[in-house]
Amino acid sequence: MSAAMSPTADRRQQLLNVARALFASRGYVTTTMDDVAEAAGFTKPIVYQHFAGKEALYAELVTSTGDALIKELTEAVADSPSPEETVRRGFTTYFTFLTAQPDAFRLLFLQNPHSTVEDYQRRLEVRLMSFVEPLLIHVDDDAHRTQLAAAVVGLAEGAALVWLVENPTAVADPAAEAATLTSRMTQLAWGGLRSLGNS
């Protein structure tokens, strides 16, 4: 099999890229399949050959974003030498992903209220919590560990949301932005997590 994508796969990826940008800029509610077809330069029947409807298209975008983010996080912390470095690497990966692919986060966090959007947002949050929770090995109580994992995820999401609002267009130096966010959030999160050992 050729390393290059087939015409069908290439067309599908083109539709995903177009839809991601439209959902990010217009929101889920106001974006239609007609919009996606027009922006991609295809007829609507061709769009429906690849996706059963708008929710299926949105679901694939969110799921693929989540898959990529979880994969990068897992690889980043795999050989971490200390809990503090694990926190730093996790935030570095998360915020690098954010600043390099802001549209992927905009379609998650800057949406008009809609049950479909909220449902997929919650699913990704649960996946991120499930990633963080096993890393909190110094916390013995299961309920406490779950609460802390939710707090770490909420901290990252809150910082990402503010950053997206403050940077509606592409930034000149995404790496520098990611480094600043990482430094600030690591200091805050690790300061709290470290103190648990002294309580």
C-alpha positions in Angstrom: 0.0 0.0 0.0 1.3 3.4 -0.9 2.4 5.7 2.0 0.3 8.5 0.4 -3.3 8.8 1.3 -5.9 7.4 -1.1 -8.1 10.0 -2.9 -11.0 8.9 -0.6 -8.9 9.3 2.6 -7.5 12.6 1.3 -11.0 13.9 0.6 -12.2 12.8 4.1 -9.2 14.6 5.7 -10.0 17.7 3.7 -13.6 17.7 5.0 -12.3 17.2 8.6 -9.9 20.1 8.2 -12.6 22.4 6.7 -15.2 21.4 9.3 -12.7 22.0 12.2 -12.1 25.5 11.0 -15.8 26.2 10.5 -16.9 24.8 13.9 -14.1 26.8 15.6 -15.0 30.1 14.0 -18.8 29.8 13.8 -19.7 27.3 16.5 -21.5 24.0 16.2 -25.1 25.3 16.2 -24.7 27.7 13.3 -22.5 25.5 11.1 -24.4 23.4 8.6 -23.4 20.5 6.4 -24.1 22.8 3.4 -21.4 25.2 4.9 -18.9 22.3 5.1 -19.6 21.2 1.5 -19.4 24.7 0.1 -16.1 25.5 1.9 -14.6 22.2 0.9 -15.7 22.7 -2.7 -17.8 19.5 -2.7 -21.4 18.7 -3.2 -23.4 17.8 -0.1 -24.0 14.2 -1.2 -20.2 13.8 -1.2 -20.0 15.0 2.3 -22.7 12.6 3.4 -20.7 9.7 1.7 -18.2 10.3 4.5 -20.2 11.4 7.4 -23.8 10.5 8.4 -24.5 14.0 9.7 -23.2 17.0 11.5 -22.9 15.2 14.9 -21.0 12.3 13.4 -18.6 14.8 11.8 -18.2 16.7 15.1 -17.7 13.5 17.0 -14.9 12.4 14.8 -13.2 15.7 15.2 -13.4 15.7 18.9 -12.5 12.0 19.2 -9.4 12.4 16.9 -8.3 15.5 18.8 -8.7 13.6 22.1 -6.8 10.6 20.8 -3.9 12.7 19.6 -3.7 14.7 22.8 -3.8 11.6 25.1 -1.2 9.9 22.9 1.2 12.8 23.2 0.6 13.1 26.9 1.2 9.4 27.5 4.5 9.6 25.5 5.6 12.7 27.3 5.4 11.4 30.8 6.4 7.8 30.2 9.9 8.1 31.5 9.5 11.1 33.8 12.0 11.0 36.6 9.8 12.7 39.3 6.3 13.8 40.1 7.1 17.4 39.6 8.6 16.7 36.2 5.5 14.7 35.3 3.4 17.7 36.0 5.7 19.9 34.0 5.7 17.6 31.0 2.0 17.1 31.1 1.3 20.9 31.0 4.0 21.4 28.4 2.4 18.9 26.1 -1.1 20.2 26.7 -0.3 23.8 26.1 2.0 23.1 23.1 -0.9 21.2 21.6 -3.2 24.2 22.4 -1.0 26.9 20.9 0.0 24.9 17.8 -3.6 23.8 17.1 -5.9 26.4 18.5 -8.8 25.5 16.2 -8.9 22.0 17.8 -9.5 23.6 21.2 -11.8 26.3 20.0 -14.3 23.7 18.7 -14.2 22.2 22.2 -14.3 25.3 24.4 -15.7 28.2 22.5 -19.0 26.9 21.4 -22.6 28.0 21.6 -24.4 26.0 24.3 -25.7 22.7 22.8 -26.2 19.3 24.3 -24.1 17.5 21.7 -21.2 19.8 22.2 -21.4 19.5 26.0 -21.6 15.8 25.8 -18.4 15.4 23.8 -16.7 18.0 26.0 -17.5 16.0 29.0 -16.2 12.8 27.4 -12.9 14.4 26.7 -12.7 15.7 30.2 -13.3 12.2 31.6 -10.5 10.8 29.3 -8.1 13.5 30.6 -9.1 12.8 34.2 -8.5 9.1 33.6 -5.0 10.0 32.3 -4.1 12.2 35.2 -5.5 10.1 38.1 -3.0 7.2 37.9 -0.2 9.7 38.0 -1.2 10.9 41.5 0.4 7.9 43.1 1.1 9.7 46.4 -2.6 10.1 47.2 -4.0 6.9 48.8 -7.7 7.8 48.9 -9.5 7.0 45.6 -12.1 9.8 45.9 -9.5 12.4 46.8 -7.4 11.3 43.8 -10.4 11.6 41.5 -11.1 15.1 42.8 -7.5 16.2 42.3 -7.4 14.8 38.8 -10.5 16.9 38.0 -8.9 19.9 39.5 -5.8 19.5 37.4 -7.8 19.1 34.2 -10.0 22.1 35.2 -6.9 24.2 35.8 -5.5 23.4 32.3 -8.9 23.9 30.6 -9.5 27.2 32.4 -6.1 28.5 31.3 -6.7 27.3 27.8 -10.1 29.0 27.6 -8.7 32.4 28.7 -5.8 32.1 26.3 -8.2 31.3 23.4 -10.3 34.4 24.2 -7.2 36.6 24.5 -5.7 35.3 21.2 -8.5 35.1 18.6 -5.9 34.9 15.8 -2.7 33.1 15.3 0.2 34.1 17.6 3.7 34.9 16.5 5.5 32.5 18.8 3.3 29.5 19.8 6.2 27.8 21.6 6.9 30.9 23.8 3.2 31.1 24.6 3.1 27.4 25.6 6.2 27.9 27.7 4.6 30.8 29.6 1.4 28.9 30.3 3.4 25.8 31.4 5.5 27.7 33.8 2.5 29.4 35.4 0.3 26.4 35.7 3.1 24.0 36.8 4.0 26.4 39.6 0.3 26.6 40.8 -0.5 22.9 40.4 2.7 21.5 41.8 2.7 23.9 44.7 -0.7 22.4 45.7 0.1 18.8 44.9 3.4 18.9 46.8 1.8 20.3 49.9 -0.4 17.1 50.1 2.7 15.3 51.3 3.0 17.7 54.2 -0.7 17.6 55.3 
